[in-house]
Amino acid sequence: MFSINRDTYRVNLVYILPLDTTGWSNRGWLEIIQFILLMCENGAKKTHVMYRCNLNSKQINEYLNFLLECGMLEKIQERSNSKRYIYKTLELGLKFISSYKQLSDLFIKPPPKSIT
């Protein structure tokens, strides 16, 4: 469970995004979120993000809705009379990317043989 309090930018473990949803394979959901946010840094359509992140339509909708509610992404209408939208990473999403990279950099070394 995961949520972001937009006022303090503090992580709270209280959201409705399950960690064990089938179909999310070997990647962790935080890794998928980070990849989606990276894809949307310069703006991207939902289908492009879906294919590049190797997600199905149900999964991409869940992730995008979660990131929109958290204030990490914004949904921008492509043209005034269009039904197509572009998703763009916001400042909070950029902070998440940076924090995720810092955390993952701690684990560059392989685990000791006794763990594997």
C-alpha positions as CSV (number, residue, x, y, z in Angstrom):
1,M,0.0,0.0,0.0
2,F,1.4,3.4,-0.9
3,S,0.3,7.0,-1.1
4,I,1.8,10.5,-1.2
5,N,0.6,13.3,1.0
6,R,1.0,16.2,-1.5
7,D,1.4,18.8,1.3
8,T,4.4,17.3,2.9
9,Y,5.8,15.0,0.2
10,R,6.0,12.3,2.8
11,V,5.4,8.7,1.9
12,N,2.5,7.0,3.7
13,L,1.8,3.3,3.3
14,V,-2.0,3.6,3.0
15,Y,-3.1,3.4,-0.6
16,I,-5.1,0.9,-2.5
17,L,-2.4,-0.4,-4.9
18,P,-1.8,-4.0,-4.1
19,L,1.7,-5.4,-4.2
20,D,0.7,-8.9,-5.1
21,T,-1.6,-8.3,-8.1
22,T,-1.2,-11.0,-10.7
23,G,0.4,-10.1,-14.0
24,W,3.0,-7.7,-12.5
25,S,5.6,-10.4,-13.0
26,N,9.1,-10.0,-11.6
27,R,9.3,-6.3,-11.6
28,G,8.3,-4.4,-8.5
29,W,5.5,-1.9,-8.7
30,L,7.9,0.9,-7.6
31,E,10.2,0.0,-10.5
32,I,7.2,0.2,-12.9
33,I,6.1,3.5,-11.5
34,Q,9.6,4.9,-11.9
35,F,9.7,3.7,-15.6
36,I,6.3,5.3,-16.3
37,L,7.4,8.6,-14.8
38,L,10.6,8.5,-16.9
39,M,8.6,7.8,-20.0
40,C,6.4,10.8,-19.3
41,E,9.1,13.3,-18.5
42,N,8.6,15.0,-21.9
43,G,5.0,13.9,-22.3
44,A,3.7,10.6,-23.7
45,K,0.5,9.1,-24.9
46,K,-1.0,6.2,-22.8
47,T,-0.5,3.6,-25.6
48,H,3.2,4.5,-25.9
49,V,3.7,4.2,-22.2
50,M,1.7,0.9,-22.1
51,Y,3.9,-0.7,-24.9
52,R,7.2,0.6,-23.7
53,C,6.5,-0.5,-20.1
54,N,5.1,-3.8,-21.3
55,L,1.8,-3.5,-19.4
56,N,-1.7,-4.4,-20.4
57,S,-4.6,-1.8,-20.6
58,K,-5.9,-2.7,-17.1
59,Q,-2.5,-2.3,-15.5
60,I,-1.6,1.0,-17.3
61,N,-5.0,2.5,-16.3
62,E,-4.4,1.5,-12.6
63,Y,-0.9,2.9,-12.6
64,L,-1.8,6.1,-14.4
65,N,-4.8,6.8,-12.1
66,F,-2.7,6.2,-9.1
67,L,0.0,8.6,-10.3
68,L,-2.6,11.2,-11.3
69,E,-4.2,11.0,-7.8
70,C,-0.8,11.3,-6.1
71,G,0.1,14.4,-8.1
72,M,3.1,12.8,-9.9
73,L,1.5,13.0,-13.4
74,E,-0.7,15.4,-15.2
75,K,-3.1,14.6,-18.0
76,I,-3.1,17.1,-20.8
77,Q,-5.6,17.1,-23.7
78,E,-3.7,16.9,-27.0
79,R,-5.9,19.4,-28.8
80,S,-9.0,21.3,-27.6
81,N,-11.4,19.1,-29.5
82,S,-9.4,15.8,-29.1
83,K,-10.1,12.8,-27.0
84,R,-6.4,12.0,-26.8
85,Y,-4.3,12.9,-23.8
86,I,-0.7,13.3,-23.1
87,Y,0.7,12.3,-19.7
88,K,3.5,14.5,-18.3
89,T,5.6,14.0,-15.1
90,L,5.2,16.7,-12.5
91,E,7.7,18.0,-10.0
92,L,6.7,15.4,-7.4
93,G,7.2,12.6,-10.0
94,L,10.7,14.0,-10.8
95,K,11.5,13.9,-7.0
96,F,10.3,10.3,-7.0
97,I,12.6,9.4,-9.9
98,S,15.6,11.0,-8.2
99,S,14.8,9.3,-4.8
100,Y,14.3,5.9,-6.5
101,K,17.6,6.3,-8.3
102,Q,19.4,7.1,-5.1
103,L,17.9,4.1,-3.4
104,S,18.7,1.7,-6.2
105,D,22.3,3.0,-6.4
106,L,22.8,1.6,-2.9
107,F,22.3,-1.9,-4.2
108,I,24.8,-1.8,-7.1
109,K,27.0,-4.4,-5.5
110,P,25.8,-8.0,-5.9
111,P,24.5,-9.7,-2.7
112,P,26.9,-11.9,-0.8
113,K,27.0,-15.6,-1.8
114,S,25.5,-16.6,1.5
115,I,22.2,-14.8,0.6
116,T,21.9,-16.3,-3.0
